[in-house]
Amino acid sequence: MRRTGTTRRGALTAAGALALGAVLTGCGGGDEAADGGEPAHSGARAAAAKTERTLREKAVRDGALLLARYDLVAEAHPATAAGLAPLRAAVREHGKALAQPRAKAKEGAGKPSAAAPGPVSADPKAAVKELAAAERRRTDAYAEALLTAGPELARLLASVAAAAAAHAYLLTELAEETAA
């Protein structure tokens, strides 16, 4: 004979449904202040936006500096220009990707100024190794920036850091192939 009435399984199912309903109802609102409908966490959001803007600006400046260094090495050592061209193009694209949201914020901002990259070694092998070291520093800087970046920027920085690590490897290989 089948038992009728409340069973343990039925009671647990009902309790679970009530708990789920309470959680979903609680997630719907509550982040608006009672005094005007502005988000209660707007200060934290503004700080996060400022941090993201600062991280982007620094990344764009660093990328422009690295791009200038690629140009200097290619000019000083034309034999390396063909090997550097695809890596330089990738660095340029990374800069564009990092700068996109900033362009919407201020139209008259212009390009960020980058300091001069410094002298290039007279030895082509050493010059390419210096580029590899600059790419490694870029990788480390972006990995550190991941700790404070928002999710979208963190994904972009992680991708660019991975590309910079690959560039460092490829530049090390190119340095070995370069004749002094």
Backbone bond lengths (Angstrom), bond angles and torsions (degrees), N, CA, C in turn:
res aa  C-N    CA-C-N  psi(-1)  N-CA   C-N-CA  omega(-1)  CA-C   N-CA-C  phi
1 M - - - 1.416 - - 1.518 109.54 -
2 R 1.291 114.92 141.59 1.456 119.72 -178.28 1.517 109.75 -87.90
3 R 1.313 114.92 138.53 1.456 121.00 -178.56 1.528 109.94 -81.26
4 T 1.283 117.53 135.60 1.456 122.56 178.25 1.518 108.86 -108.60
5 G 1.317 116.09 161.08 1.461 119.81 179.53 1.520 110.56 103.49
6 T 1.294 116.11 -162.10 1.462 122.52 -175.81 1.519 109.46 -84.30
7 T 1.340 113.70 127.05 1.467 119.66 176.16 1.523 108.90 -109.17
8 R 1.273 115.87 165.79 1.462 120.33 179.02 1.530 110.09 -61.46
9 R 1.320 118.07 -42.86 1.462 122.26 179.63 1.523 110.54 -62.05
10 G 1.299 117.99 -43.56 1.466 121.95 178.88 1.517 111.75 -64.72
11 A 1.346 116.21 -41.56 1.465 120.02 179.70 1.526 110.99 -65.26
12 L 1.322 117.51 -41.84 1.467 120.55 178.55 1.527 111.59 -66.41
13 T 1.315 117.25 -38.62 1.461 120.51 177.63 1.517 110.63 -63.73
14 A 1.316 117.16 -44.16 1.460 121.07 179.46 1.528 111.07 -65.07
15 A 1.317 117.24 -41.52 1.470 120.53 178.88 1.529 110.72 -64.70
16 G 1.320 116.89 -39.50 1.461 120.82 177.82 1.514 111.79 -64.86
17 A 1.332 116.68 -41.25 1.466 120.62 178.85 1.521 110.73 -65.15
18 L 1.349 117.35 -40.54 1.463 120.45 177.70 1.528 111.30 -65.00
19 A 1.310 116.53 -41.93 1.470 120.08 179.47 1.525 111.00 -64.99
20 L 1.324 117.39 -41.86 1.454 121.48 178.15 1.525 110.66 -63.38
21 G 1.316 116.67 -41.90 1.459 120.53 177.52 1.520 111.73 -62.33
22 A 1.327 117.23 -40.41 1.466 120.92 179.15 1.522 111.06 -66.27
23 V 1.322 117.23 -40.05 1.464 120.85 179.40 1.520 110.23 -66.01
24 L 1.323 116.92 -45.84 1.460 120.03 -179.40 1.522 111.93 -65.49
25 T 1.301 118.13 -36.54 1.459 121.33 177.08 1.518 110.29 -66.95
26 G 1.303 117.59 -39.20 1.464 121.77 179.63 1.509 112.71 -68.81
27 C 1.312 119.28 -24.53 1.458 121.87 -178.47 1.516 112.70 -82.29
28 G 1.297 118.26 -13.53 1.459 121.67 -173.51 1.503 114.81 -68.68
29 G 1.266 121.24 -40.00 1.461 122.16 -176.56 1.501 109.49 -140.31
30 G 1.319 114.81 -153.53 1.445 118.58 174.57 1.509 114.80 95.03
31 D 1.373 118.80 -6.24 1.436 115.54 177.27 1.515 110.99 -102.94
32 E 1.309 115.39 16.81 1.447 119.29 173.69 1.519 108.53 -105.72
33 A 1.303 115.58 140.00 1.454 120.24 179.60 1.521 108.95 -74.17
34 A 1.304 116.35 153.06 1.456 121.22 -178.11 1.520 111.68 -73.36
35 D 1.329 117.97 -14.05 1.446 119.90 -172.11 1.524 115.04 -100.73
36 G 1.283 121.39 30.48 1.450 119.03 176.29 1.505 113.09 150.73
37 G 1.289 118.77 0.62 1.446 120.47 174.80 1.526 114.70 81.02
38 E 1.321 119.85 7.15 1.455 120.39 176.71 1.525 109.28 -82.15
39 P 1.311 117.28 146.31 1.464 119.23 179.69 1.516 111.87 -57.55
40 A 1.319 114.85 139.81 1.459 120.41 -179.33 1.528 111.69 -69.07
41 H 1.323 117.08 -24.02 1.455 121.45 -175.99 1.526 111.87 -103.78
42 S 1.327 118.28 24.63 1.461 119.94 -176.06 1.527 111.62 -65.22
43 G 1.329 118.14 -31.83 1.467 120.84 176.40 1.510 111.51 -63.86
44 A 1.324 116.83 -42.14 1.458 120.97 178.68 1.527 110.55 -67.31
45 R 1.328 116.48 -37.79 1.466 119.77 178.65 1.519 111.09 -66.97
46 A 1.328 116.52 -39.32 1.463 120.21 178.59 1.525 110.29 -64.79
47 A 1.325 117.01 -40.81 1.465 120.77 178.36 1.525 110.69 -65.19
48 A 1.330 116.81 -40.22 1.463 120.46 178.86 1.526 110.50 -65.86
49 A 1.333 117.05 -39.09 1.460 120.83 178.79 1.530 110.45 -65.41
50 K 1.318 116.37 -39.69 1.461 120.25 178.72 1.527 110.54 -65.79
51 T 1.333 116.45 -42.58 1.462 120.78 178.16 1.518 110.38 -61.05
52 E 1.331 116.25 -44.15 1.461 120.14 -179.96 1.523 110.79 -63.73
53 R 1.324 116.83 -43.18 1.462 120.83 179.20 1.531 110.40 -61.18
54 T 1.330 116.54 -42.64 1.462 121.10 178.90 1.525 111.12 -63.86
55 L 1.337 116.76 -43.56 1.466 120.42 178.69 1.527 111.18 -62.44
56 R 1.318 116.48 -43.21 1.466 120.60 178.91 1.524 111.23 -62.70
57 E 1.331 116.51 -46.20 1.463 119.98 -178.79 1.524 111.22 -61.59
58 K 1.331 117.12 -41.90 1.462 120.48 178.76 1.530 110.36 -65.32
59 A 1.326 116.58 -42.12 1.462 119.74 179.56 1.528 111.17 -63.93
60 V 1.327 117.06 -39.38 1.466 120.53 178.84 1.529 109.97 -66.72
61 R 1.334 117.57 -42.47 1.475 120.95 178.09 1.521 110.85 -61.95
62 D 1.334 116.46 -45.99 1.464 120.48 179.77 1.528 111.06 -62.89
63 G 1.323 116.07 -39.60 1.470 120.18 178.10 1.518 112.01 -65.33
64 A 1.340 117.50 -39.29 1.463 121.30 178.01 1.525 110.50 -65.14
65 L 1.313 116.00 -38.73 1.462 120.71 177.69 1.531 110.57 -64.92
66 L 1.320 116.54 -43.08 1.462 120.83 178.63 1.528 110.68 -65.72
67 L 1.317 116.86 -39.76 1.462 121.68 177.67 1.531 110.22 -60.62
68 A 1.325 116.72 -42.63 1.467 120.83 177.78 1.529 110.68 -63.66
69 R 1.330 116.33 -37.21 1.469 119.61 178.60 1.529 110.35 -66.56
70 Y 1.342 117.58 -41.01 1.465 120.37 175.56 1.528 110.10 -57.18
71 D 1.339 116.92 -44.39 1.464 121.43 -179.74 1.524 111.32 -62.21
72 L 1.321 116.63 -43.87 1.463 120.21 -179.95 1.527 112.03 -63.14
73 V 1.320 116.78 -41.94 1.468 120.05 179.58 1.524 110.00 -66.19
74 A 1.330 117.06 -42.40 1.464 120.19 179.83 1.533 111.27 -64.87
75 E 1.341 116.98 -37.39 1.469 120.22 178.03 1.524 111.28 -70.24
76 A 1.311 116.79 -42.63 1.465 120.65 -177.36 1.529 112.28 -72.10
77 H 1.332 116.29 -30.96 1.470 120.96 -177.15 1.533 109.15 -132.93
78 P 1.333 117.64 82.44 1.468 121.62 -176.33 1.532 114.35 -57.06
79 A 1.313 117.57 -24.86 1.468 120.39 179.37 1.528 111.54 -65.19
80 T 1.323 117.69 -23.18 1.469 121.13 -179.10 1.529 112.32 -92.04
81 A 1.321 117.55 -10.44 1.469 121.53 -172.72 1.531 112.97 -57.78
82 A 1.323 117.41 -41.61 1.465 119.75 -179.00 1.521 112.10 -64.48
83 G 1.304 116.84 -39.22 1.464 120.72 179.26 1.520 112.54 -73.08
84 L 1.332 117.17 -29.40 1.467 121.40 -178.79 1.527 112.95 -83.16
85 A 1.326 117.72 -23.49 1.467 121.47 -172.89 1.535 113.71 -55.44
86 P 1.333 120.36 -49.51 1.470 118.43 -178.90 1.532 112.69 -66.47
87 L 1.320 116.57 -34.64 1.464 119.87 179.42 1.530 110.15 -69.93
88 R 1.321 115.99 -39.87 1.463 121.00 177.39 1.523 110.36 -62.43
89 A 1.324 116.83 -42.37 1.466 121.19 178.93 1.530 110.82 -61.77
90 A 1.326 116.36 -39.51 1.471 120.08 178.69 1.525 110.68 -65.94
91 V 1.336 117.35 -40.87 1.468 120.57 178.21 1.528 109.96 -62.45
92 R 1.318 116.90 -40.13 1.469 120.97 177.63 1.538 110.63 -62.05
93 E 1.310 117.46 -43.21 1.476 121.19 179.36 1.527 111.15 -66.30
94 H 1.322 117.09 -36.87 1.472 119.93 176.90 1.520 109.86 -61.41
95 G 1.311 116.48 -41.66 1.464 120.83 178.30 1.521 111.78 -61.62
96 K 1.316 116.14 -41.33 1.475 120.15 178.14 1.526 110.40 -63.77
97 A 1.318 116.86 -43.12 1.468 120.47 -178.79 1.522 111.29 -64.82
98 L 1.315 116.37 -39.82 1.462 119.94 -179.56 1.520 112.22 -72.51
99 A 1.313 117.87 -26.32 1.464 121.41 -175.95 1.520 113.26 -90.14
100 Q 1.306 120.65 -12.74 1.465 122.77 -172.26 1.520 115.05 -53.11
101 P 1.324 121.37 -56.33 1.464 119.47 -177.75 1.522 112.70 -62.92
102 R 1.306 117.09 -30.12 1.451 120.66 -179.59 1.526 111.05 -66.47
103 A 1.322 117.34 -32.54 1.456 120.81 -179.62 1.525 110.68 -64.53
104 K 1.323 117.56 -32.00 1.461 121.10 178.56 1.527 111.18 -72.01
105 A 1.326 115.86 -32.64 1.459 119.59 -175.08 1.523 112.15 -69.46
106 K 1.329 117.78 -45.89 1.460 121.56 -178.52 1.519 108.69 -138.23
107 E 1.320 116.67 116.95 1.450 119.04 -179.74 1.517 112.05 -74.54
108 G 1.323 118.68 -36.52 1.448 121.72 -175.85 1.511 114.06 -85.92
109 A 1.312 117.58 10.16 1.461 120.02 -175.42 1.521 112.16 -68.13
110 G 1.327 118.12 -34.94 1.461 120.76 -179.64 1.517 111.36 73.82
111 K 1.319 114.81 -172.54 1.456 119.73 179.45 1.520 110.08 -80.49
112 P 1.335 116.65 145.80 1.454 118.86 176.59 1.528 109.77 -71.08
113 S 1.305 116.82 143.89 1.455 119.74 179.81 1.526 109.03 -82.28
114 A 1.303 114.48 136.36 1.456 120.07 178.89 1.524 108.18 -115.43
115 A 1.290 115.90 144.33 1.461 120.51 177.42 1.523 108.60 -69.27
116 A 1.295 115.40 159.54 1.461 119.91 178.20 1.524 109.25 -63.71
117 P 1.347 117.76 138.69 1.455 120.39 -175.88 1.519 114.93 -72.52
118 G 1.311 118.37 -11.18 1.455 119.73 178.22 1.511 111.80 95.86
119 P 1.314 116.83 175.37 1.466 120.46 -177.14 1.527 111.47 -71.93
120 V 1.327 113.56 155.52 1.458 120.98 178.71 1.523 108.09 -105.24
121 S 1.293 116.35 141.05 1.459 121.68 178.99 1.529 110.50 -60.42
122 A 1.326 115.74 144.89 1.468 120.88 179.01 1.527 111.18 -72.74
123 D 1.307 116.79 -23.01 1.465 121.87 178.74 1.528 108.62 -87.79
124 P 1.341 118.28 121.35 1.471 119.54 -177.68 1.524 113.72 -59.44
125 K 1.333 115.74 -37.90 1.465 119.71 179.57 1.531 110.10 -62.87
126 A 1.316 117.14 -44.24 1.465 121.55 179.23 1.528 110.96 -67.01
127 A 1.317 117.27 -37.42 1.468 121.00 179.61 1.531 110.88 -63.41
128 V 1.320 116.38 -41.72 1.467 120.41 179.08 1.526 110.07 -69.66
129 K 1.330 117.24 -37.02 1.467 120.09 176.30 1.533 111.20 -64.14
130 E 1.328 116.74 -35.44 1.467 120.38 176.20 1.528 110.70 -64.47
131 L 1.335 116.28 -38.66 1.469 119.67 175.15 1.527 110.79 -62.69
132 A 1.329 116.60 -41.08 1.469 120.55 178.45 1.530 110.16 -61.64
133 A 1.327 116.50 -41.34 1.469 119.89 178.38 1.527 110.97 -65.13
134 A 1.332 117.39 -38.02 1.468 121.03 177.67 1.530 110.35 -64.35
135 E 1.325 117.42 -38.82 1.467 120.84 177.50 1.526 110.46 -66.59
136 R 1.331 118.05 -37.40 1.468 120.67 177.24 1.525 110.92 -65.00
137 R 1.339 116.28 -40.83 1.470 119.65 176.80 1.520 110.59 -62.93
138 R 1.308 115.89 -37.91 1.472 120.72 177.44 1.527 110.44 -63.48
139 T 1.314 116.81 -43.34 1.464 121.35 177.25 1.526 110.53 -58.34
140 D 1.320 116.60 -47.54 1.461 121.01 -179.00 1.527 111.66 -64.01
141 A 1.329 116.60 -41.28 1.471 120.09 -179.56 1.526 111.11 -64.60
142 Y 1.318 117.31 -41.89 1.463 119.90 -179.72 1.518 111.10 -70.33
143 A 1.320 117.10 -37.05 1.468 119.81 177.09 1.523 110.34 -62.64
144 E 1.318 117.11 -38.92 1.463 120.68 177.44 1.531 111.06 -68.29
145 A 1.326 116.89 -37.56 1.464 121.16 -179.53 1.533 111.95 -66.80
146 L 1.323 117.25 -22.10 1.464 120.79 179.07 1.527 112.05 -59.15
147 L 1.323 116.61 -28.01 1.459 120.73 -177.16 1.524 112.61 -65.89
148 T 1.322 117.53 -28.94 1.468 120.59 -176.92 1.519 113.36 -112.66
149 A 1.306 118.44 -5.42 1.467 121.59 -177.25 1.528 110.94 -80.12
150 G 1.332 114.91 152.46 1.457 120.87 173.33 1.524 109.44 -71.86
151 P 1.327 117.30 170.61 1.467 120.36 -174.41 1.532 114.60 -57.80
152 E 1.312 117.64 -45.74 1.469 120.19 -177.75 1.527 111.17 -65.80
153 L 1.325 116.36 -48.14 1.461 120.05 179.22 1.526 110.63 -66.06
154 A 1.320 117.86 -36.39 1.465 121.00 178.89 1.527 111.08 -61.29
155 R 1.319 116.98 -41.32 1.473 119.95 177.68 1.524 110.33 -63.02
156 L 1.329 116.33 -43.15 1.462 120.23 179.60 1.529 110.86 -65.02
157 L 1.317 116.97 -45.79 1.465 120.50 179.14 1.523 111.71 -62.97
158 A 1.325 117.28 -39.05 1.468 120.54 178.48 1.524 110.31 -63.85
159 S 1.324 116.17 -40.39 1.456 120.40 178.52 1.526 111.24 -64.84
160 V 1.326 116.25 -45.05 1.465 120.24 179.70 1.531 110.32 -67.48
161 A 1.320 117.63 -37.30 1.465 120.56 177.28 1.529 110.88 -63.15
162 A 1.318 116.49 -40.25 1.468 119.82 177.59 1.525 110.69 -64.79
163 A 1.326 116.38 -41.12 1.463 119.78 177.48 1.523 110.80 -64.68
164 A 1.327 117.19 -40.07 1.464 120.64 178.74 1.528 111.02 -64.34
165 A 1.321 116.98 -37.10 1.469 120.09 176.60 1.529 110.51 -65.01
166 A 1.324 116.28 -40.09 1.463 119.86 176.83 1.530 110.18 -65.70
167 H 1.342 116.57 -39.32 1.467 120.13 177.34 1.526 110.34 -61.34
168 A 1.315 116.90 -42.60 1.465 120.37 179.86 1.528 110.50 -59.78
169 Y 1.325 116.06 -42.51 1.464 120.17 178.42 1.528 110.54 -63.52
170 L 1.333 116.05 -47.99 1.464 120.13 -178.33 1.527 111.63 -64.55
171 L 1.325 116.58 -37.33 1.464 119.44 178.07 1.516 111.41 -67.99
172 T 1.316 117.28 -35.49 1.467 120.65 176.53 1.529 109.55 -63.49
173 E 1.328 116.58 -41.79 1.458 121.03 177.57 1.525 110.96 -65.49
174 L 1.356 116.10 -41.62 1.465 120.13 178.62 1.528 110.86 -64.10
175 A 1.311 116.89 -36.96 1.470 119.94 178.21 1.520 110.97 -62.92
176 E 1.319 117.22 -37.63 1.467 120.63 178.75 1.521 111.56 -67.48
177 E 1.328 116.69 -32.57 1.465 121.07 -179.33 1.532 112.36 -82.53
178 T 1.326 116.75 -17.31 1.460 120.83 -176.32 1.510 110.82 -77.83
179 A 1.325 114.87 133.24 1.473 120.29 177.63 1.511 109.19 -82.64
180 A 1.303 115.84 140.29 1.461 120.85 -178.70 1.501 112.97 -75.85
